[in-house]
Amino acid sequence: MANANVETQATDLEANIGFIISDLARLMKTGFDRRIKTMGLTRAQWLLLAHLYRADGLTQTELAETVDLERATVGKTIERLEEADWVYRKNDTKDRRLKRIYLTQKFEPYIQELQKNSHDLINEAFGHLSDKKFDQLVEDLQKARSKLLEQL
């Protein structure tokens, strides 16, 4: 489906959906960073912790692929998280060469606070939308993401 606004999108940066999505993501990351700063976490650390919360026991390589960061960068971040007792590494039961990364109990009390911060930020950005419009926006963005993932 061709969209008549595509030409305008290409020439008017403020109307360009790619620019808007990118800038919105940047602003949301900055806003979230500001909220979690008091917890002593960086965005990179929170990102890894969040992915481990969803799927505890990932390897460093799996985490790097999931968050789209270099394996060495993820390794250094994991080391800092391990030193601060947020995570620990354990040998894989089937392949001793692999180390799996797990959350420690230290993370548990922070889950609700992190989720609240996330909810508050989303509400700040999208609170002007009705529930129906918000749900439609999420659905449309998921479809766009799926279409792009199909091309990878």
TINU-286203 format. One line per field, with one value per residue: residue number from 1; x, y, z of N, C-alpha, C, O in turn. Coordinates in Angstrom, 2 decimals, m for minus. Layout:
// TINU-286203
n: NUM; ...;
n_x: X; ...;
n_y: Y; ...;
n_z: Z; ...;
ca_x: X; ...;
ca_y: Y; ...;
ca_z: Z; ...;
c_x: X; ...;
c_y: Y; ...;
c_z: Z; ...;
o_x: X; ...;
o_y: Y; ...;
o_z: Z; ...;
// end
This chain:
// TINU-286203
n: 1; 2; 3; 4; 5; 6; 7; 8; 9; 10; 11; 12; 13; 14; 15; 16; 17; 18; 19; 20; 21; 22; 23; 24; 25; 26; 27; 28; 29; 30; 31; 32; 33; 34; 35; 36; 37; 38; 39; 40; 41; 42; 43; 44; 45; 46; 47; 48; 49; 50; 51; 52; 53; 54; 55; 56; 57; 58; 59; 60; 61; 62; 63; 64; 65; 66; 67; 68; 69; 70; 71; 72; 73; 74; 75; 76; 77; 78; 79; 80; 81; 82; 83; 84; 85; 86; 87; 88; 89; 90; 91; 92; 93; 94; 95; 96; 97; 98; 99; 100; 101; 102; 103; 104; 105; 106; 107; 108; 109; 110; 111; 112; 113; 114; 115; 116; 117; 118; 119; 120; 121; 122; 123; 124; 125; 126; 127; 128; 129; 130; 131; 132; 133; 134; 135; 136; 137; 138; 139; 140; 141; 142; 143; 144; 145; 146; 147; 148; 149; 150; 151; 152;
n_x: 0.86; 0.73; 1.55; 0.41; 1.68; 4.32; 6.31; 6.37; 7.19; 9.82; 11.05; 10.37; 11.56; 10.37; 7.94; 8.61; 8.25; 10.13; 12.13; 10.64; 9.93; 12.48; 13.45; 11.55; 12.07; 14.65; 14.12; 12.43; 14.19; 16.03; 14.36; 13.67; 16.18; 16.68; 14.81; 15.64; 18.10; 18.52; 18.56; 20.99; 21.62; 22.62; 21.40; 22.16; 22.73; 20.19; 18.78; 19.91; 19.26; 16.46; 15.98; 16.99; 15.18; 12.93; 13.83; 15.57; 18.88; 20.21; 22.92; 25.99; 26.41; 23.81; 22.45; 23.79; 23.04; 20.29; 19.99; 21.29; 24.01; 27.61; 29.39; 31.57; 31.04; 28.68; 29.73; 31.44; 29.51; 28.04; 30.00; 30.18; 27.60; 27.68; 29.66; 28.27; 26.41; 24.02; 23.67; 24.64; 26.97; 26.74; 27.84; 26.73; 24.54; 24.65; 26.68; 29.76; 31.43; 29.91; 28.59; 25.90; 23.77; 22.29; 19.73; 20.14; 18.79; 18.73; 17.59; 14.85; 13.25; 13.23; 11.76; 8.99; 9.26; 10.72; 8.92; 6.82; 8.06; 8.42; 5.73; 4.77; 6.30; 5.44; 2.79; 3.12; 4.05; 2.03; m0.43; m2.38; m3.83; m6.76; m7.77; m8.45; m7.25; m4.58; m4.16; m4.53; m2.38; m0.20; m0.70; m0.40; 2.30; 3.49; 2.83; 4.28; 6.88; 6.95; 6.78; 9.21; 10.96; 10.51; 11.97; 14.58;
n_y: m1.18; 2.06; 5.25; 8.52; 10.42; 9.76; 11.04; 13.59; 12.75; 12.07; 14.51; 16.36; 16.59; 16.80; 15.62; 13.11; 9.77; 7.86; 9.46; 10.62; 8.36; 7.44; 9.69; 9.84; 7.39; 7.94; 10.08; 8.79; 6.89; 8.59; 9.81; 7.58; 6.83; 8.99; 8.51; 6.05; 6.54; 7.02; 4.50; 3.55; 2.37; 1.97; 2.67; 0.60; m1.43; m1.77; m2.61; m5.13; m6.44; m6.37; m8.02; m10.41; m10.77; m11.41; m13.72; m15.53; m16.78; m16.61; m16.73; m14.85; m14.26; m14.67; m12.63; m10.38; m10.52; m10.19; m7.59; m6.13; m5.31; m5.17; m8.16; m7.93; m5.50; m6.14; m8.09; m6.60; m5.04; m7.00; m7.91; m5.66; m5.68; m8.09; m7.61; m5.79; m7.40; m7.97; m9.92; m13.34; m15.78; m19.03; m22.31; m23.91; m26.67; m28.59; m27.92; m27.26; m25.23; m23.01; m20.24; m19.37; m16.61; m15.30; m13.66; m12.20; m12.32; m9.71; m8.17; m8.55; m6.81; m4.47; m4.70; m3.92; m1.14; m0.43; m1.19; 0.56; 3.04; 2.75; 2.54; 5.09; 6.77; 6.00; 6.76; 9.53; 10.13; 9.11; 9.54; 11.25; 9.92; 8.01; 4.87; 3.11; 4.28; 4.19; 1.40; 0.75; 2.11; 0.71; m1.81; m1.22; m0.44; m2.83; m4.44; m3.14; m3.56; m6.37; m6.76; m5.68; m7.38; m9.74; m9.35; m9.65;
n_z: 0.00; m1.00; 0.29; 0.21; 1.70; 1.87; 0.34; 1.53; 4.03; 3.49; 3.03; 5.00; 8.07; 10.62; 10.15; 9.49; 9.99; 10.81; 11.96; 14.02; 15.58; 16.30; 17.73; 19.76; 21.05; 21.99; 23.76; 25.59; 26.62; 27.87; 29.76; 31.29; 32.23; 33.94; 35.91; 37.04; 38.03; 40.75; 41.76; 41.26; 38.85; 35.44; 32.09; 30.36; 32.19; 33.39; 31.14; 30.57; 32.98; 32.82; 30.60; 31.59; 33.62; 32.19; 30.92; 32.61; 33.02; 30.60; 28.20; 27.86; 25.17; 24.12; 25.47; 24.43; 21.72; 21.99; 23.04; 21.21; 21.39; 21.54; 22.30; 24.06; 25.35; 26.68; 28.33; 30.05; 31.31; 32.59; 34.37; 36.06; 37.13; 38.43; 40.36; 41.90; 42.98; 41.60; 39.70; 38.99; 37.74; 36.33; 35.58; 32.60; 32.58; 30.59; 28.85; 29.69; 28.86; 28.57; 30.35; 32.27; 33.03; 35.88; 37.78; 41.01; 44.37; 45.08; 43.08; 43.18; 45.05; 43.58; 41.28; 41.18; 41.51; 39.24; 37.25; 37.86; 37.35; 34.59; 33.74; 34.54; 32.89; 30.32; 30.56; 30.80; 28.23; 26.54; 27.70; 26.80; 24.93; 24.21; 25.67; 23.64; 21.35; 22.13; 22.36; 19.67; 18.51; 19.64; 18.52; 15.77; 15.68; 16.47; 14.28; 12.25; 13.19; 13.05; 10.27; 9.44; 10.79; 9.41; 7.16; 7.87;
ca_x: 0.00; 1.50; 0.99; 0.68; 2.50; 5.69; 7.22; 6.49; 7.99; 11.23; 11.60; 10.07; 12.05; 9.40; 6.82; 9.18; 7.90; 11.36; 12.75; 9.79; 10.08; 13.84; 13.55; 10.71; 12.81; 15.74; 13.54; 11.94; 15.37; 16.56; 13.41; 13.78; 17.48; 16.53; 14.02; 16.32; 19.42; 18.58; 18.75; 22.39; 21.70; 22.68; 20.43; 22.67; 22.53; 18.75; 18.37; 20.30; 18.45; 15.09; 15.95; 17.16; 13.92; 12.02; 14.38; 16.75; 19.74; 20.76; 24.37; 26.45; 26.16; 22.37; 22.11; 24.33; 22.18; 18.96; 19.99; 22.00; 25.26; 28.77; 29.56; 32.52; 30.33; 27.77; 30.58; 31.86; 28.33; 27.75; 31.00; 29.78; 26.40; 28.10; 30.35; 27.25; 25.53; 22.73; 23.63; 25.74; 27.17; 26.76; 28.11; 25.61; 24.51; 24.90; 27.91; 30.58; 32.09; 28.96; 28.16; 24.58; 23.68; 21.04; 19.48; 20.21; 17.63; 18.79; 16.74; 13.43; 12.52; 13.25; 10.91; 7.80; 9.67; 11.09; 7.68; 6.10; 8.74; 8.10; 4.32; 4.65; 6.89; 4.52; 1.62; 3.51; 4.17; 0.83; m1.63; m3.37; m4.59; m7.76; m7.30; m8.64; m6.22; m3.30; m4.11; m4.36; m1.00; 0.66; m0.93; 0.20; 3.76; 3.86; 2.74; 5.42; 8.06; 6.89; 7.08; 10.65; 11.63; 10.38; 12.99; 15.93;
ca_y: 0.00; 3.31; 6.33; 9.81; 11.23; 9.25; 12.08; 14.59; 12.10; 12.08; 15.86; 17.11; 15.79; 16.81; 14.76; 11.82; 8.82; 7.25; 10.44; 10.77; 7.15; 7.46; 10.75; 9.42; 6.36; 8.62; 10.83; 7.84; 6.33; 9.63; 9.94; 6.40; 6.96; 9.96; 7.88; 4.93; 6.98; 6.90; 3.09; 3.22; 1.57; 2.65; 2.13; m0.68; m2.41; m2.04; m3.36; m6.53; m6.98; m6.56; m9.22; m11.57; m10.93; m12.11; m15.02; m15.73; m17.89; m16.44; m16.61; m13.51; m14.12; m14.51; m11.28; m9.42; m10.56; m9.70; m6.14; m5.53; m4.70; m6.03; m9.16; m7.41; m4.47; m6.86; m8.75; m5.61; m4.66; m8.15; m7.89; m4.62; m6.15; m9.18; m6.98; m5.13; m8.48; m8.01; m11.17; m14.29; m16.69; m20.43; m23.17; m24.58; m28.07; m29.46; m27.51; m26.60; m24.04; m21.89; m19.74; m18.73; m15.46; m15.32; m12.57; m12.52; m11.86; m8.25; m7.55; m8.75; m5.64; m3.35; m4.98; m3.07; 0.25; m0.27; m1.26; 1.81; 4.07; 2.52; 2.90; 6.55; 7.37; 5.74; 7.60; 10.90; 10.25; 8.72; 9.71; 12.04; 9.03; 7.14; 3.47; 2.51; 4.80; 3.66; m0.01; 0.73; 2.53; m0.42; m2.84; m0.77; m0.50; m4.25; m4.91; m2.57; m4.29; m7.72; m6.69; m5.47; m8.60; m10.72; m9.07; m9.94;
ca_z: 0.00; m1.09; 1.08; m0.43; 2.58; 1.89; m0.18; 2.60; 5.07; 3.10; 2.97; 6.22; 9.19; 11.72; 9.78; 9.12; 11.06; 11.31; 12.85; 15.21; 16.41; 16.84; 18.72; 20.88; 21.77; 22.69; 24.88; 26.59; 27.29; 28.75; 30.87; 32.14; 32.91; 35.02; 36.97; 37.71; 38.50; 42.22; 42.09; 40.99; 37.63; 34.15; 31.13; 29.88; 33.27; 33.50; 29.96; 30.78; 34.08; 32.33; 29.75; 32.47; 34.36; 31.26; 30.57; 33.46; 32.63; 29.26; 28.13; 27.48; 23.72; 23.92; 25.92; 23.46; 20.53; 22.35; 23.26; 20.07; 21.83; 21.36; 23.35; 25.05; 26.12; 27.58; 29.32; 31.06; 32.08; 33.47; 35.44; 37.02; 37.80; 39.31; 41.48; 42.72; 43.46; 40.90; 38.94; 39.18; 36.61; 36.71; 34.44; 31.96; 32.99; 29.44; 28.16; 30.71; 28.29; 28.67; 31.66; 32.21; 33.93; 36.64; 38.73; 42.44; 45.14; 45.21; 42.07; 43.50; 45.59; 42.65; 40.13; 41.19; 41.32; 37.83; 36.48; 38.10; 36.58; 33.18; 33.57; 34.65; 31.69; 29.20; 30.79; 30.45; 26.78; 25.79; 28.52; 26.07; 24.06; 24.82; 25.73; 22.31; 20.45; 22.59; 21.94; 18.21; 18.25; 19.98; 17.50; 14.51; 15.81; 16.48; 12.89; 11.52; 13.66; 12.49; 8.84; 9.30; 11.25; 8.34; 6.12; 8.38;
c_x: 0.90; 0.78; 1.39; 1.60; 3.97; 6.67; 7.43; 7.37; 9.48; 11.84; 11.39; 10.42; 11.04; 8.19; 7.30; 8.99; 9.13; 12.06; 11.95; 9.96; 11.46; 13.98; 12.72; 11.43; 13.94; 15.21; 13.02; 13.10; 15.94; 15.66; 13.50; 15.10; 17.37; 15.79; 14.79; 17.69; 19.58; 18.81; 20.19; 22.58; 21.85; 21.64; 20.87; 22.47; 21.06; 18.28; 18.71; 19.47; 17.02; 15.00; 16.17; 15.89; 12.92; 12.49; 15.69; 17.56; 20.25; 22.28; 24.72; 26.17; 24.68; 21.92; 22.57; 23.46; 20.82; 18.94; 20.75; 23.20; 26.39; 28.91; 30.49; 31.87; 29.40; 28.58; 31.02; 30.68; 27.95; 28.72; 30.62; 28.55; 26.73; 28.80; 29.37; 26.20; 24.13; 22.56; 24.76; 25.80; 27.27; 27.02; 26.82; 25.67; 24.86; 26.21; 28.74; 31.31; 31.22; 28.71; 26.84; 24.53; 22.30; 20.95; 19.66; 18.93; 17.59; 17.83; 15.26; 12.71; 12.42; 12.27; 9.71; 8.15; 10.03; 9.84; 6.85; 6.73; 8.43; 6.66; 4.14; 5.18; 5.97; 3.27; 1.92; 3.51; 2.84; m0.48; m2.73; m4.23; m5.65; m7.18; m7.37; m7.55; m4.83; m3.13; m3.89; m2.93; m0.04; 0.52; m0.27; 1.73; 4.25; 3.83; 3.92; 6.70; 8.09; 7.26; 8.59; 11.44; 11.58; 11.48; 14.41; 16.38;
c_y: 1.24; 4.39; 7.65; 10.68; 10.81; 10.31; 13.18; 14.03; 12.20; 13.47; 16.67; 16.28; 15.71; 15.93; 13.34; 10.83; 8.13; 8.17; 10.55; 9.57; 7.12; 8.50; 10.41; 8.36; 6.99; 9.35; 9.91; 7.20; 7.33; 9.81; 8.77; 6.43; 7.86; 9.33; 6.80; 5.31; 6.77; 5.45; 2.66; 2.35; 2.46; 2.02; 0.75; m1.77; m2.78; m2.89; m4.84; m7.17; m7.27; m7.81; m10.49; m11.82; m11.70; m13.53; m15.22; m16.91; m17.80; m16.44; m15.18; m13.26; m13.91; m13.11; m10.24; m9.36; m9.93; m8.18; m5.39; m4.70; m5.69; m6.96; m8.64; m6.35; m5.12; m7.55; m7.81; m5.19; m5.77; m8.18; m6.86; m5.05; m7.26; m8.61; m6.31; m6.12; m8.44; m9.33; m12.09; m15.20; m18.12; m21.26; m23.80; m26.06; m29.02; m29.14; m26.66; m25.36; m22.80; m21.52; m19.02; m17.66; m15.44; m14.09; m13.08; m12.02; m10.34; m7.55; m7.55; m7.51; m4.47; m3.51; m4.04; m1.61; 0.51; m0.30; 0.01; 2.96; 3.96; 2.94; 4.41; 7.25; 7.19; 6.60; 9.06; 11.10; 10.04; 8.88; 10.50; 11.18; 8.25; 5.72; 2.83; 2.98; 4.28; 2.21; m0.12; 1.12; 1.37; m1.51; m2.47; m0.84; m1.96; m4.83; m4.41; m3.31; m5.69; m7.73; m6.50; m6.69; m9.69; m10.56; m9.37; m11.34;
c_z: 0.00; m0.30; 0.45; 0.41; 2.60; 1.40; 0.86; 3.71; 4.77; 3.18; 4.25; 7.44; 10.33; 11.43; 9.44; 10.26; 11.65; 12.29; 14.14; 16.14; 17.06; 17.95; 19.97; 21.71; 22.58; 23.93; 25.98; 27.34; 28.29; 29.97; 31.83; 32.91; 34.12; 36.20; 37.73; 38.27; 40.00; 42.66; 41.84; 39.77; 36.41; 33.23; 30.66; 30.93; 33.40; 32.34; 30.12; 31.89; 33.62; 31.46; 30.57; 33.28; 33.49; 30.98; 31.33; 32.94; 31.20; 29.33; 27.73; 25.99; 23.45; 24.34; 24.92; 22.20; 20.82; 22.46; 22.18; 20.52; 21.59; 22.56; 24.45; 25.93; 27.13; 28.68; 30.42; 31.93; 33.05; 34.64; 36.50; 37.81; 38.80; 40.55; 42.44; 43.24; 42.85; 40.16; 39.38; 37.96; 37.14; 35.45; 33.92; 32.31; 31.84; 28.73; 29.12; 30.19; 28.44; 30.12; 31.45; 33.29; 34.57; 37.55; 40.15; 43.10; 45.26; 44.24; 42.45; 44.04; 44.62; 41.47; 40.07; 40.94; 39.86; 36.95; 36.65; 37.32; 35.10; 32.88; 33.58; 33.41; 30.48; 29.34; 30.46; 28.94; 26.06; 26.55; 27.84; 25.15; 24.85; 24.85; 24.35; 21.34; 20.84; 22.15; 20.44; 17.83; 18.51; 18.92; 16.18; 14.56; 15.84; 15.07; 12.08; 11.90; 13.06; 11.01; 8.62; 9.75; 10.18; 7.29; 6.58; 8.01;
o_x: 1.72; m0.45; 2.57; 2.23; 4.79; 7.74; 8.56; 8.19; 10.29; 13.05; 12.17; 9.68; 10.88; 7.48; 6.48; 9.50; 9.18; 12.53; 12.53; 10.10; 11.58; 14.57; 13.15; 11.41; 14.16; 15.79; 13.16; 13.02; 16.29; 16.16; 13.41; 15.15; 17.88; 16.13; 14.61; 18.35; 20.66; 19.22; 20.57; 23.59; 21.29; 21.07; 20.06; 22.08; 20.72; 17.47; 17.88; 19.02; 16.44; 14.04; 15.59; 15.56; 12.15; 11.68; 16.77; 17.01; 20.68; 22.87; 23.85; 25.75; 24.32; 21.12; 21.83; 23.19; 20.27; 17.98; 20.85; 23.40; 26.16; 28.59; 30.25; 32.12; 29.33; 28.16; 30.99; 30.83; 27.58; 28.33; 30.71; 28.46; 26.14; 28.56; 29.59; 25.22; 23.16; 21.43; 25.70; 24.81; 27.79; 26.50; 25.94; 26.76; 25.33; 26.78; 28.46; 31.75; 31.73; 28.62; 26.69; 25.16; 21.28; 21.96; 19.37; 18.09; 16.54; 17.32; 14.51; 11.64; 11.61; 11.99; 9.45; 7.42; 9.67; 9.73; 6.24; 6.03; 8.20; 6.41; 3.43; 4.58; 5.77; 2.76; 1.07; 3.02; 2.56; m1.53; m3.89; m5.26; m5.44; m6.22; m6.47; m6.99; m4.01; m2.08; m3.14; m2.35; 0.83; 1.52; 0.35; 2.36; 5.30; 4.70; 4.51; 7.52; 9.14; 7.98; 9.17; 12.47; 12.52; 11.86; 15.34; 17.49;
o_y: 1.42; 4.42; 7.88; 11.60; 11.43; 10.46; 13.64; 14.76; 12.40; 13.59; 17.58; 15.37; 14.65; 15.52; 12.47; 11.03; 7.85; 7.72; 10.57; 9.74; 6.81; 8.21; 10.67; 8.42; 6.61; 9.25; 10.21; 6.99; 6.97; 9.93; 8.95; 6.09; 7.55; 9.58; 6.65; 4.49; 6.40; 5.20; 1.54; 1.65; 3.56; 0.98; m0.17; m2.90; m3.96; m3.81; m5.70; m8.31; m8.29; m8.57; m11.53; m12.97; m12.53; m14.44; m15.10; m17.91; m18.80; m16.18; m14.40; m12.17; m13.06; m12.48; m9.31; m8.28; m9.22; m7.54; m4.16; m3.57; m6.89; m6.59; m8.88; m6.32; m4.71; m7.57; m8.17; m5.01; m5.51; m8.44; m7.14; m4.82; m7.36; m9.07; m6.28; m5.71; m8.83; m9.82; m11.67; m15.37; m18.38; m20.95; m24.18; m26.65; m30.14; m30.01; m25.48; m24.52; m21.68; m22.38; m18.18; m17.79; m15.54; m13.56; m14.23; m11.38; m9.76; m6.47; m6.64; m7.18; m3.56; m2.54; m3.43; m0.90; 1.55; 0.49; 0.49; 3.76; 4.97; 3.62; 4.97; 8.21; 8.12; 7.11; 9.76; 12.11; 10.71; 8.42; 10.44; 11.65; 7.89; 5.42; 2.10; 2.17; 3.98; 1.84; m0.99; 0.52; 1.09; m2.07; m3.31; m1.25; m2.27; m5.61; m5.16; m3.64; m6.14; m8.62; m7.10; m7.01; m10.48; m11.52; m9.36; m11.74;
o_z: 0.90; m0.25; 0.18; m0.11; 3.28; 1.98; 1.05; 4.27; 5.67; 3.38; 4.54; 7.81; 10.93; 12.35; 9.15; 11.36; 12.84; 13.34; 15.23; 17.35; 18.25; 19.00; 21.09; 22.94; 23.73; 25.01; 27.16; 28.55; 29.41; 31.10; 33.05; 34.09; 35.20; 37.36; 38.94; 38.90; 40.47; 43.79; 42.17; 39.66; 36.34; 33.54; 30.57; 30.61; 33.51; 32.52; 29.84; 31.75; 33.98; 31.56; 30.26; 33.59; 33.99; 30.81; 30.77; 32.48; 30.64; 30.38; 27.32; 25.62; 22.64; 23.66; 24.59; 21.68; 19.98; 22.02; 22.23; 20.08; 21.44; 23.69; 25.64; 27.14; 28.29; 29.84; 31.60; 33.14; 34.19; 35.77; 37.70; 39.01; 39.87; 41.67; 43.65; 43.86; 43.50; 40.01; 40.05; 37.25; 38.23; 34.38; 34.69; 32.33; 32.08; 28.07; 29.32; 30.98; 28.43; 31.00; 30.56; 34.34; 33.88; 38.01; 40.46; 42.47; 45.51; 44.54; 42.08; 43.53; 44.82; 40.76; 39.04; 40.25; 39.30; 36.00; 35.69; 36.70; 34.43; 31.88; 32.74; 32.93; 29.70; 28.35; 29.90; 28.44; 25.06; 26.10; 28.25; 24.65; 26.01; 24.14; 23.95; 20.60; 19.98; 21.63; 19.98; 16.92; 17.69; 18.48; 15.53; 13.59; 15.29; 14.70; 11.30; 11.04; 12.60; 10.56; 7.71; 9.16; 10.06; 6.63; 5.78; 8.37;
// end
